[in-house]
């Protein structure tokens, strides 16, 4: 099976600055390597409209992003920075995410959205942690409108997806499983944060064996899917949990993402899987991790 990688060229034009870790190279290297990879194809999606984001983000916040970007950019919040192309990048990323979900929903197979900026820290009305729009929750709501009533979100980024959890924790039609480093940014994601019984956090310290991280994440995935069968699985696929990432201290390798993906396919055989790029700050390693995940989807 050929797995499509949906993207949009405006995602490469968002640039928080030369000293910022969330660089266009994170996506550029992945796309370059994907072009030479068998079993995948790059698909240029159409940009979304503002209306596609309204089920998750209020219009006042979206207009703030648009106007700041139109003025040439600025600091939205601490390390979350826009330039003149950031609003178009957000709409391009949303278009790629929605196209990936549509592909999976229509029974055409699993898919991946290679997008930036990342999304899982974004709250309804506040961007933070390099994130402007919460891509995975936008994807989940789109899937539900299409008829996929129960959506499982798995987040293996090294940072806890505080925005994702905040946006879904009162809605039992969504379940969220997150493996993340603790203590670490943003300081949320403790195991006793259960939401409506639909949140499964796995906070772990740095520098432990990769097998422990994989086993503990898998235990949480099994718990989340016992007597609860998702209609779609979304993966907040950050690759900053890999050995050597400058913003994390975990020890995963590309093979671990492939293994987890294959297990997911076996655990949820009727649920299509859509991966969405989140963090990862060594471009070559992001490409290695993402292509291992995508290869396992194939």
Backbone bond lengths (Angstrom), bond angles and torsions (degrees), N, CA, C in turn:
res aa  C-N    CA-C-N  psi(-1)  N-CA   C-N-CA  omega(-1)  CA-C   N-CA-C  phi
1 X - - - 1.461 - - 1.526 109.59 -
2 X 1.318 116.43 132.85 1.455 121.78 176.05 1.532 108.45 -87.74
3 X 1.317 116.74 126.44 1.460 121.75 -179.29 1.531 109.08 -97.36
4 X 1.332 117.63 123.16 1.463 119.11 177.24 1.525 111.79 -77.84
5 X 1.316 114.79 140.15 1.458 122.02 172.21 1.526 106.12 -109.19
6 X 1.321 115.57 106.66 1.461 120.60 -179.62 1.524 109.42 -86.13
7 X 1.325 115.72 136.61 1.456 120.01 -179.90 1.518 108.80 -152.32
8 X 1.313 115.91 -179.40 1.464 121.94 175.86 1.523 107.33 -149.03
9 X 1.326 116.22 136.59 1.459 119.95 -174.25 1.524 112.91 -62.63
10 X 1.342 118.06 -27.10 1.463 118.85 179.07 1.520 112.46 -64.80
11 X 1.328 117.30 -20.26 1.471 119.74 176.67 1.521 111.50 -63.12
12 X 1.322 117.27 -25.64 1.461 121.07 178.20 1.517 112.47 -79.85
13 X 1.321 117.58 -14.44 1.465 121.31 -174.00 1.528 112.90 -93.37
14 X 1.322 116.98 -15.09 1.464 120.28 172.18 1.519 108.34 -67.74
15 X 1.333 117.27 124.57 1.467 120.31 -174.95 1.531 109.97 -143.54
16 X 1.339 116.97 105.48 1.472 120.16 -179.96 1.531 113.89 -75.39
17 X 1.342 118.23 -4.77 1.456 120.40 178.75 1.516 112.76 125.42
18 X 1.308 116.10 155.74 1.466 121.16 -172.76 1.516 113.72 -64.81
19 X 1.328 117.95 -25.39 1.467 120.19 -179.37 1.526 112.44 -93.92
20 X 1.327 117.84 1.14 1.456 122.05 -176.92 1.525 109.81 -87.53
21 X 1.339 118.87 138.86 1.476 120.19 -178.09 1.524 114.30 -70.96
22 X 1.334 117.75 -21.43 1.472 119.99 -177.55 1.532 107.91 -90.53
23 X 1.325 115.76 82.23 1.454 122.55 -171.05 1.526 111.96 -99.91
24 X 1.344 117.73 156.86 1.465 120.17 173.63 1.525 113.12 -57.29
25 X 1.335 117.73 -27.22 1.464 120.75 -179.33 1.524 112.57 -60.92
26 X 1.314 117.56 -26.66 1.465 120.70 177.78 1.528 110.99 -56.28
27 X 1.308 115.99 -40.55 1.462 120.89 -179.67 1.516 111.27 -89.43
28 X 1.315 116.95 -37.09 1.465 120.74 -176.62 1.526 111.43 -60.39
29 X 1.322 117.41 -45.57 1.469 120.74 -179.59 1.524 109.98 -64.38
30 X 1.328 117.71 -41.98 1.462 120.86 178.40 1.521 111.13 -59.86
31 X 1.320 117.40 -46.49 1.460 119.92 -178.86 1.524 111.52 -66.09
32 X 1.325 117.25 -39.19 1.468 120.26 178.11 1.523 110.99 -61.39
33 X 1.319 116.60 -44.16 1.461 119.49 -179.27 1.526 111.59 -71.60
34 X 1.326 117.13 -33.38 1.457 120.17 179.00 1.522 111.24 -64.43
35 X 1.332 116.59 -34.04 1.465 119.65 -179.91 1.526 111.75 -62.76
36 X 1.322 116.48 -26.19 1.459 120.73 -179.38 1.517 112.90 -98.26
37 X 1.316 117.29 4.79 1.457 122.30 -174.32 1.522 109.91 -99.09
38 X 1.328 116.69 132.31 1.460 119.73 174.14 1.521 109.98 -77.33
39 X 1.325 116.35 152.69 1.451 120.91 176.96 1.505 114.75 86.36
40 X 1.335 117.30 2.74 1.454 120.96 176.40 1.521 108.71 -134.91
41 X 1.318 115.73 158.95 1.462 120.51 172.91 1.512 108.81 -141.57
42 X 1.316 116.41 141.53 1.450 121.06 177.00 1.519 109.71 -87.14
43 X 1.325 115.55 134.70 1.456 121.59 179.39 1.520 108.18 -126.66
44 X 1.329 116.73 122.33 1.459 121.74 176.91 1.525 108.44 -83.90
45 X 1.310 116.09 111.96 1.464 121.32 -179.13 1.522 110.40 -83.57
46 X 1.309 115.96 162.14 1.459 121.32 171.95 1.523 109.43 -81.36
47 X 1.320 116.26 146.51 1.461 119.92 176.62 1.527 110.10 -65.59
48 X 1.309 115.64 148.90 1.459 121.01 176.95 1.523 110.14 -84.59
49 X 1.294 115.60 169.16 1.457 121.62 172.72 1.524 109.65 -94.72
50 X 1.324 116.97 166.75 1.452 120.84 175.04 1.522 111.02 -57.57
51 X 1.334 117.03 -35.78 1.457 121.68 -176.75 1.525 112.23 -59.26
52 X 1.324 117.87 -29.11 1.460 121.02 -179.92 1.525 112.38 -66.05
53 X 1.332 116.48 -20.15 1.458 120.86 -178.02 1.530 112.99 -95.09
54 X 1.320 116.97 -13.48 1.462 120.30 -173.35 1.530 114.93 -64.49
55 X 1.344 120.30 -26.53 1.472 117.50 175.25 1.528 113.88 -64.30
56 X 1.340 116.92 -14.72 1.464 121.00 -177.03 1.529 112.21 -117.91
57 X 1.329 116.96 -39.41 1.460 121.18 -173.85 1.524 111.12 -120.01
58 X 1.347 118.14 135.25 1.462 120.09 178.76 1.521 111.73 -66.62
59 X 1.325 115.30 149.63 1.457 120.62 -177.25 1.527 111.70 -60.37
60 X 1.325 117.99 -34.86 1.466 120.24 -179.77 1.528 111.19 -60.45
61 X 1.324 117.15 -40.10 1.466 120.52 178.35 1.530 110.81 -68.01
62 X 1.321 116.88 -43.60 1.462 120.27 -179.98 1.526 110.99 -62.01
63 X 1.329 117.00 -37.54 1.459 119.83 178.24 1.530 111.26 -68.98
64 X 1.308 117.26 -30.28 1.466 120.24 173.63 1.520 110.72 -63.13
65 X 1.335 116.89 -45.52 1.463 120.33 176.96 1.520 111.30 -60.61
66 X 1.328 115.91 -45.85 1.458 120.21 -177.49 1.526 111.54 -63.24
67 X 1.321 116.39 -46.19 1.463 119.30 -176.98 1.526 111.78 -69.13
68 X 1.331 117.88 -39.20 1.456 120.06 177.51 1.517 110.79 -62.48
69 X 1.322 116.71 -43.45 1.451 120.54 178.81 1.529 110.84 -64.96
70 X 1.328 116.64 -40.74 1.469 120.39 179.71 1.520 111.74 -62.10
71 X 1.335 117.28 -28.61 1.467 121.38 177.70 1.526 112.25 -81.64
72 X 1.310 117.12 0.53 1.457 121.16 179.33 1.510 113.99 105.26
73 X 1.343 116.67 -2.20 1.455 120.42 176.61 1.510 112.64 110.29
74 X 1.332 114.18 -171.72 1.448 121.12 -179.16 1.514 110.25 157.01
75 X 1.317 116.43 -178.84 1.459 122.43 -178.95 1.525 108.06 -90.08
76 X 1.311 116.12 114.28 1.456 120.69 178.10 1.518 110.71 -77.66
77 X 1.344 116.20 -45.53 1.462 121.22 -179.89 1.520 108.47 -164.14
78 X 1.311 117.15 112.24 1.464 123.27 176.83 1.528 111.29 50.26
79 X 1.340 118.26 -105.01 1.461 121.68 -175.90 1.532 112.90 -95.41
80 X 1.327 116.97 14.27 1.458 121.29 -178.68 1.526 107.61 -104.64
81 X 1.343 115.11 106.57 1.456 122.54 -166.17 1.523 109.98 -122.79
82 X 1.330 116.08 139.74 1.453 122.13 176.97 1.525 110.18 -111.96
83 X 1.339 115.63 152.82 1.454 120.95 165.91 1.521 107.73 -121.23
84 X 1.317 117.22 -170.28 1.450 120.43 -175.47 1.510 114.72 -66.65
85 X 1.330 117.60 -15.85 1.466 121.04 -178.71 1.523 113.16 -102.90
86 X 1.324 118.04 2.04 1.470 120.15 -169.86 1.526 113.07 -68.30
87 X 1.329 117.79 -38.72 1.462 119.19 179.90 1.524 110.53 -65.23
88 X 1.327 117.28 -43.73 1.461 119.65 176.89 1.531 110.90 -64.45
89 X 1.325 117.41 -33.77 1.462 120.04 176.53 1.520 110.85 -64.40
90 X 1.335 116.87 -40.63 1.468 120.35 178.74 1.519 110.56 -62.79
91 X 1.335 117.51 -42.46 1.465 120.52 179.00 1.524 111.20 -70.22
92 X 1.326 117.07 -36.50 1.460 119.70 176.37 1.515 111.86 -65.68
93 X 1.328 116.35 -41.61 1.463 120.29 177.24 1.518 110.76 -62.65
94 X 1.331 116.33 -43.22 1.461 119.60 178.80 1.518 111.04 -61.63
95 X 1.321 116.98 -42.02 1.463 119.72 177.69 1.512 112.41 -60.23
96 X 1.332 117.00 -41.30 1.465 120.55 178.99 1.520 111.32 -66.72
97 X 1.338 116.36 -40.34 1.464 120.93 179.11 1.526 110.35 -63.63
98 X 1.316 117.46 -45.92 1.467 120.47 -179.36 1.522 111.12 -65.36
99 X 1.323 117.28 -37.42 1.464 120.14 178.22 1.522 111.13 -65.52
100 X 1.336 116.74 -38.21 1.465 120.14 177.96 1.520 111.10 -65.12
101 X 1.334 116.49 -42.36 1.464 120.35 178.29 1.527 110.43 -64.77
102 X 1.325 117.66 -42.75 1.466 120.47 179.07 1.522 111.05 -61.44
103 X 1.309 117.28 -42.49 1.472 121.99 178.42 1.528 109.85 -57.60
104 X 1.333 116.16 -47.74 1.462 120.18 -178.47 1.530 111.26 -68.47
105 X 1.322 116.38 -43.18 1.459 120.40 -178.66 1.530 111.58 -61.59
106 X 1.315 117.06 -35.89 1.460 121.01 -177.42 1.527 113.13 -77.34
107 X 1.320 116.85 4.84 1.455 120.25 176.25 1.513 114.50 80.84
108 X 1.324 116.71 19.95 1.461 120.92 -176.44 1.521 112.70 -91.60
109 X 1.332 116.91 -2.34 1.462 120.35 177.50 1.511 111.98 117.83
110 X 1.318 114.71 178.89 1.458 121.44 179.50 1.532 110.13 -70.96
111 X 1.324 116.61 166.25 1.461 120.43 -176.07 1.520 109.93 -154.06
112 X 1.325 114.65 166.99 1.468 121.25 178.23 1.519 108.36 -138.03
113 X 1.330 116.72 139.89 1.457 122.48 175.43 1.529 108.61 -110.26
114 X 1.316 116.20 110.34 1.463 122.42 179.51 1.519 107.65 -92.54
115 X 1.327 115.66 94.39 1.462 120.83 -170.95 1.520 110.36 -135.00
116 X 1.297 114.41 160.27 1.451 124.24 169.74 1.518 107.30 -156.90
117 X 1.335 119.19 154.96 1.462 126.85 2.02 1.523 112.15 -66.27
118 X 1.350 115.74 160.60 1.473 119.54 176.72 1.520 110.43 -66.17
119 X 1.356 116.84 177.93 1.448 117.44 -170.06 1.512 118.80 -136.89
120 X 1.340 119.09 -17.72 1.462 117.94 -162.75 1.532 115.12 -74.16
121 X 1.337 118.30 -7.83 1.473 119.80 173.76 1.532 112.36 -91.31
122 X 1.319 118.40 -11.48 1.458 120.85 -174.03 1.526 111.04 -71.76
123 X 1.315 115.98 125.78 1.457 122.86 173.74 1.526 108.90 -86.66
124 X 1.314 116.95 176.98 1.465 119.88 -177.27 1.524 111.32 -57.23
125 X 1.326 117.46 -46.33 1.444 120.69 -175.60 1.505 114.36 -121.90
126 X 1.334 116.83 24.39 1.460 119.94 -176.47 1.522 110.31 -153.82
127 X 1.327 116.26 123.31 1.453 120.95 171.84 1.512 110.08 -87.65
128 X 1.325 116.41 145.63 1.459 121.57 178.33 1.524 108.63 -162.83
129 X 1.333 116.11 165.73 1.451 120.19 175.79 1.514 114.16 57.28
130 X 1.321 117.10 40.19 1.470 125.31 -179.35 1.527 112.26 76.51
131 X 1.335 119.13 -2.41 1.462 123.00 -169.39 1.525 110.80 -104.71
132 X 1.329 116.37 137.72 1.456 122.46 178.34 1.514 111.85 -107.27
133 X 1.321 116.78 -45.75 1.464 123.97 -175.68 1.522 107.71 -127.76
134 X 1.328 117.14 137.56 1.462 120.07 -178.64 1.525 109.82 -82.51
135 X 1.330 115.13 89.32 1.458 121.60 -172.54 1.520 113.24 -58.50
136 X 1.334 117.20 -40.49 1.458 118.83 -173.05 1.527 111.46 -73.82
137 X 1.322 118.25 -33.43 1.466 119.42 176.99 1.530 109.83 -74.42
138 X 1.324 117.73 -36.62 1.467 120.21 172.07 1.526 109.50 -57.26
139 X 1.329 116.80 -43.42 1.466 120.93 178.83 1.520 111.28 -63.74
140 X 1.325 116.88 -42.66 1.469 120.68 -178.64 1.518 111.14 -63.05
141 X 1.315 117.31 -44.69 1.462 120.07 -179.38 1.528 111.05 -67.21
142 X 1.309 116.77 -35.81 1.466 120.12 176.72 1.525 110.35 -64.97
143 X 1.334 116.51 -42.72 1.462 120.35 177.88 1.521 111.05 -61.48
144 X 1.324 116.80 -40.56 1.461 119.76 179.89 1.525 111.69 -66.64
145 X 1.311 117.22 -39.00 1.463 119.33 177.63 1.526 111.07 -64.51
146 X 1.326 116.34 -26.74 1.460 120.43 178.53 1.521 112.56 -82.05
147 X 1.338 117.55 -8.77 1.453 120.92 177.52 1.509 115.63 115.64
148 X 1.332 117.25 0.76 1.468 121.11 176.92 1.526 107.80 -88.64
149 X 1.326 116.01 88.89 1.464 120.85 -165.70 1.524 113.40 -67.15
150 X 1.328 117.00 -37.26 1.469 120.31 -175.63 1.527 108.72 -115.01
151 X 1.319 115.06 122.17 1.462 120.82 -175.66 1.525 109.30 -122.79
152 X 1.323 115.33 128.60 1.460 123.14 175.40 1.522 108.85 -99.75
153 X 1.321 116.12 127.36 1.469 122.06 175.64 1.520 108.47 -109.71
154 X 1.311 116.07 123.35 1.467 121.67 176.23 1.523 107.67 -113.54
155 X 1.313 116.29 127.83 1.459 122.55 -174.50 1.526 108.36 -122.02
156 X 1.333 115.82 106.84 1.465 118.58 179.16 1.534 112.22 -108.79
157 X 1.315 117.28 16.35 1.457 121.31 168.91 1.533 108.65 -61.28
158 X 1.329 116.82 149.13 1.470 119.48 -176.98 1.532 112.32 -69.45
159 X 1.335 117.01 -16.99 1.460 121.50 177.97 1.525 109.89 -103.44
160 X 1.307 116.46 144.14 1.463 120.09 178.98 1.526 110.65 -67.67
161 X 1.310 116.50 137.04 1.455 122.36 178.27 1.518 110.82 -83.52
162 X 1.313 115.93 74.36 1.469 120.62 -175.98 1.528 111.97 -60.90
163 X 1.334 117.04 -36.26 1.451 119.85 178.74 1.505 112.29 -66.53
164 X 1.319 115.92 -43.66 1.463 119.82 178.08 1.524 110.41 -59.52
165 X 1.316 116.65 -49.61 1.464 119.62 -179.18 1.525 111.31 -59.53
166 X 1.324 117.26 -44.13 1.462 120.07 -178.40 1.523 111.92 -62.89
167 X 1.318 117.05 -32.24 1.461 121.38 -176.12 1.526 113.68 -82.65
168 X 1.342 117.87 -13.72 1.465 118.63 -175.12 1.522 114.78 -128.98
169 X 1.325 118.91 -6.29 1.458 120.18 -167.41 1.530 114.38 -69.24
170 X 1.311 118.60 -14.93 1.472 120.13 177.07 1.524 112.22 -98.80
171 X 1.318 117.78 3.99 1.466 122.27 -174.88 1.523 110.08 -115.16
172 X 1.319 119.08 102.30 1.466 120.86 -176.66 1.530 114.77 -68.61
173 X 1.330 118.25 -6.09 1.462 119.16 175.23 1.529 111.53 -76.01
174 X 1.330 116.28 -10.91 1.458 121.88 175.90 1.521 108.98 -116.14
175 X 1.323 116.15 144.46 1.466 120.43 172.30 1.524 108.55 -127.92
176 X 1.333 114.50 144.82 1.458 121.34 -173.77 1.518 109.44 -130.22
177 X 1.329 115.97 125.49 1.462 122.98 176.60 1.523 107.24 -120.36
178 X 1.318 117.41 125.14 1.460 120.33 -178.08 1.524 111.02 -133.55
179 X 1.323 115.68 123.18 1.467 122.90 166.90 1.518 106.86 -98.64
180 X 1.332 117.42 127.64 1.458 119.44 -176.90 1.523 110.14 -156.85
181 X 1.315 114.16 158.63 1.459 120.98 179.73 1.526 110.01 -76.19
182 X 1.334 114.95 137.73 1.464 120.65 176.53 1.523 108.82 -145.41
183 X 1.330 119.53 135.93 1.465 126.07 -1.15 1.528 111.54 -76.32
184 X 1.298 116.23 138.73 1.466 121.60 -178.04 1.522 107.77 -170.46
185 X 1.297 116.75 168.45 1.458 121.46 177.80 1.527 109.79 -58.87
186 X 1.328 119.26 138.07 1.464 130.03 1.67 1.530 113.87 -96.80
187 X 1.331 117.52 14.18 1.466 121.24 176.77 1.510 114.89 88.53
188 X 1.306 118.04 3.24 1.460 122.75 179.04 1.529 109.42 -103.10
189 X 1.336 115.48 -179.24 1.457 119.95 172.70 1.508 115.64 91.34
190 X 1.329 117.22 35.07 1.452 119.31 176.29 1.526 110.22 -74.56
191 X 1.334 115.61 158.31 1.468 120.52 -174.82 1.520 112.15 -64.89
192 X 1.334 117.81 -25.62 1.457 119.23 -178.98 1.523 113.02 -86.66
193 X 1.318 117.86 2.84 1.463 121.48 172.17 1.531 107.16 -83.90
194 X 1.318 117.31 97.68 1.460 121.52 -171.45 1.522 113.97 -108.43
195 X 1.351 117.66 -6.00 1.452 119.31 -177.78 1.514 110.99 59.80
196 X 1.335 116.15 -131.66 1.465 121.53 176.24 1.527 109.64 -94.12
197 X 1.331 115.82 36.99 1.456 121.16 -174.19 1.514 112.44 78.40
198 X 1.322 116.63 11.79 1.469 122.23 -174.55 1.521 112.99 -114.01
199 X 1.332 117.46 10.34 1.458 122.59 179.40 1.526 108.69 -115.82
200 X 1.319 116.08 129.97 1.463 122.34 -176.92 1.530 107.65 -129.65
201 X 1.326 115.74 89.66 1.459 121.12 -178.40 1.523 111.04 -91.64
202 X 1.338 114.74 140.56 1.468 121.80 178.68 1.529 107.55 -127.17
203 X 1.345 117.74 81.01 1.473 120.26 177.33 1.528 110.15 -80.55
204 X 1.312 116.07 131.71 1.464 120.52 -178.82 1.524 110.24 -140.39
205 X 1.311 115.73 149.61 1.454 120.75 177.92 1.516 112.30 -74.76
206 X 1.329 117.16 165.17 1.465 121.32 -178.30 1.517 112.50 -78.10
207 X 1.330 114.99 165.56 1.450 122.23 169.16 1.509 116.43 75.53
208 X 1.316 118.10 13.30 1.461 120.49 178.92 1.531 110.02 -90.80
209 X 1.316 115.81 173.77 1.463 118.86 -176.84 1.524 110.37 -70.22
210 X 1.312 115.13 145.67 1.463 119.90 179.21 1.519 110.90 -60.30
211 X 1.326 117.51 -34.78 1.464 120.12 -178.51 1.526 111.24 -63.23
212 X 1.338 117.53 -33.25 1.461 120.14 177.66 1.527 110.52 -67.95
213 X 1.329 117.05 -45.31 1.463 119.69 179.25 1.526 110.83 -60.19
214 X 1.325 116.46 -45.43 1.467 120.62 -178.76 1.522 110.37 -63.52
215 X 1.331 116.85 -45.36 1.461 120.45 -178.22 1.522 111.68 -63.67
216 X 1.328 116.64 -41.50 1.462 119.48 -178.24 1.528 111.56 -70.74
217 X 1.325 117.18 -37.91 1.459 119.07 175.54 1.517 110.08 -64.65
218 X 1.315 116.76 -42.25 1.458 118.95 -178.42 1.526 111.62 -65.10
219 X 1.316 117.22 -38.42 1.462 120.60 176.79 1.529 110.44 -58.39
220 X 1.324 117.03 -41.47 1.464 120.67 178.99 1.524 111.37 -68.15
221 X 1.324 117.51 -38.04 1.473 120.78 178.03 1.523 110.04 -64.00
222 X 1.322 116.96 -42.10 1.463 120.19 177.72 1.528 110.08 -62.19
223 X 1.329 116.74 -43.57 1.471 119.92 179.05 1.528 111.01 -61.20
224 X 1.340 116.77 -40.31 1.467 120.56 -177.53 1.520 112.45 -70.76
225 X 1.323 117.52 -23.85 1.471 120.88 -175.51 1.523 112.98 -110.33
226 X 1.312 117.48 10.02 1.460 120.67 174.08 1.522 109.07 -79.53
227 X 1.322 116.50 119.23 1.474 122.62 -177.05 1.526 112.16 61.68
228 X 1.314 116.76 25.10 1.478 121.89 177.29 1.527 107.14 -151.11
229 X 1.302 116.31 105.47 1.465 121.14 -175.58 1.523 110.34 -100.88
230 X 1.328 118.24 115.91 1.462 119.32 -179.28 1.529 111.69 -73.13
231 X 1.326 114.44 151.62 1.459 121.37 174.58 1.517 111.64 -90.20
232 X 1.319 116.88 -18.57 1.460 122.72 173.78 1.512 108.19 -154.17
233 X 1.322 115.94 147.71 1.462 122.21 175.88 1.520 108.10 -116.38
234 X 1.323 115.76 127.18 1.457 122.09 174.99 1.520 108.15 -112.89
235 X 1.319 116.32 133.89 1.457 121.15 179.67 1.521 108.95 -113.04
236 X 1.334 116.04 115.70 1.464 120.66 168.73 1.525 106.00 -76.37
237 X 1.329 113.69 92.75 1.465 120.73 -167.10 1.523 110.42 -93.44
238 X 1.330 115.35 82.08 1.450 120.57 169.42 1.518 109.09 -89.17
239 X 1.310 116.20 146.95 1.465 120.10 -178.77 1.528 111.70 -120.57
240 X 1.341 115.48 27.43 1.452 120.84 174.90 1.526 112.03 -89.07
241 X 1.331 117.90 3.84 1.462 121.24 171.67 1.526 111.11 -88.68
242 X 1.336 116.93 6.32 1.454 120.65 178.95 1.526 111.21 -82.45
243 X 1.304 116.04 152.53 1.460 122.15 178.31 1.524 110.25 -53.33
244 X 1.323 115.75 129.54 1.459 120.90 173.46 1.508 115.73 90.42
245 X 1.339 118.80 -1.70 1.458 118.19 179.06 1.529 109.46 -64.20
246 X 1.336 118.30 136.52 1.467 119.37 -176.18 1.525 114.63 -69.71
247 X 1.333 118.31 -15.25 1.462 120.64 -178.51 1.525 112.63 -112.14
248 X 1.321 117.69 16.48 1.453 120.26 179.26 1.510 111.33 -151.47
249 X 1.341 114.98 171.14 1.459 120.19 -178.66 1.509 113.78 -131.06
250 X 1.338 117.46 20.09 1.458 120.80 177.76 1.534 110.31 -85.31
251 X 1.321 116.46 177.61 1.469 120.92 -167.94 1.531 113.63 -130.73
252 X 1.322 117.16 24.55 1.462 119.47 -178.32 1.526 111.40 -73.83
253 X 1.329 114.47 158.22 1.461 123.32 176.86 1.532 108.47 -127.73
254 X 1.336 117.94 166.19 1.469 119.79 -179.24 1.519 114.14 -52.58
255 X 1.322 117.28 -36.95 1.461 120.24 -178.23 1.518 112.54 -62.25
256 X 1.336 116.73 -28.85 1.465 119.31 179.55 1.529 111.21 -70.19
257 X 1.322 117.37 -36.03 1.463 119.85 176.61 1.524 110.80 -68.14
258 X 1.320 116.55 -38.41 1.464 119.60 176.56 1.526 110.93 -62.89
259 X 1.327 115.87 -43.35 1.463 120.19 179.95 1.525 111.17 -62.96
260 X 1.317 117.32 -46.45 1.463 120.46 179.80 1.530 111.20 -62.42
261 X 1.322 116.78 -38.38 1.460 120.49 179.87 1.520 111.46 -65.84
262 X 1.317 116.33 -42.93 1.469 119.67 178.14 1.523 110.76 -64.29
263 X 1.319 117.29 -39.62 1.465 120.17 177.04 1.529 111.12 -63.41
264 X 1.332 116.32 -40.22 1.457 120.12 177.85 1.530 111.57 -60.72
265 X 1.313 116.03 -41.73 1.459 119.32 179.33 1.520 111.22 -61.91
266 X 1.326 116.21 -37.72 1.462 120.05 179.12 1.528 111.40 -74.76
267 X 1.328 116.84 -37.28 1.467 121.11 -177.83 1.532 111.74 -70.37
268 X 1.330 115.92 -36.68 1.480 121.27 -175.78 1.527 109.25 -125.24
269 X 1.339 117.89 66.44 1.471 120.29 -170.35 1.518 114.52 -65.48
270 X 1.326 117.90 -21.59 1.465 120.35 -178.25 1.520 113.26 -97.62
271 X 1.307 116.71 -1.05 1.461 120.79 -176.83 1.527 109.92 -105.88
272 X 1.323 118.24 118.63 1.462 119.02 174.34 1.521 110.42 -65.56
273 X 1.320 115.65 151.18 1.456 122.45 -176.89 1.523 109.35 -113.93
274 X 1.317 115.86 131.95 1.461 122.01 174.65 1.522 107.94 -124.22
275 X 1.311 116.67 120.70 1.456 121.61 174.73 1.513 110.31 -94.80
276 X 1.337 116.62 143.36 1.460 122.89 178.71 1.522 108.04 -129.17
277 X 1.312 117.23 127.86 1.458 120.65 -178.10 1.524 110.66 -65.73
278 X 1.327 115.49 130.33 1.459 121.84 173.13 1.535 108.54 -114.21
279 X 1.346 117.84 -116.29 1.449 120.56 -174.92 1.523 113.60 -87.66
280 X 1.335 114.35 -167.60 1.462 122.75 -173.93 1.504 108.65 121.21
281 X 1.338 117.49 119.39 1.462 119.26 -164.78 1.527 114.12 -125.10
282 X 1.319 117.23 13.94 1.457 122.52 164.88 1.525 105.89 -116.44
283 X 1.333 118.35 104.88 1.468 120.19 -169.22 1.518 115.37 -51.46
284 X 1.321 118.44 -41.76 1.463 119.95 -178.95 1.526 111.27 -65.02
285 X 1.317 116.45 -36.06 1.464 120.16 179.99 1.526 110.81 -73.81
286 X 1.317 117.24 -36.24 1.467 119.94 174.31 1.522 109.60 -57.34
287 X 1.319 116.63 -45.58 1.462 120.53 -179.82 1.528 111.25 -62.33
288 X 1.321 116.73 -43.05 1.461 120.58 -179.71 1.535 110.93 -62.37
289 X 1.322 116.61 -46.82 1.449 120.83 -179.32 1.520 111.91 -65.26
290 X 1.331 116.14 -46.60 1.467 120.07 -178.03 1.525 110.97 -63.22
291 X 1.315 117.48 -42.86 1.465 119.54 -178.13 1.528 111.27 -70.63
292 X 1.318 118.18 -28.18 1.470 119.54 173.46 1.522 110.40 -66.53
293 X 1.328 116.21 -43.77 1.477 121.64 176.89 1.526 110.32 -61.73
294 X 1.321 116.72 -47.92 1.465 121.20 -178.37 1.520 110.72 -65.24
295 X 1.320 116.25 -40.26 1.464 119.17 177.86 1.511 112.42 -60.84
296 X 1.327 116.94 -37.67 1.460 120.35 177.90 1.529 110.93 -70.59
297 X 1.324 117.94 -30.47 1.468 120.45 174.19 1.529 111.05 -64.56
298 X 1.317 115.87 -28.50 1.478 120.49 -179.01 1.517 112.63 -79.17
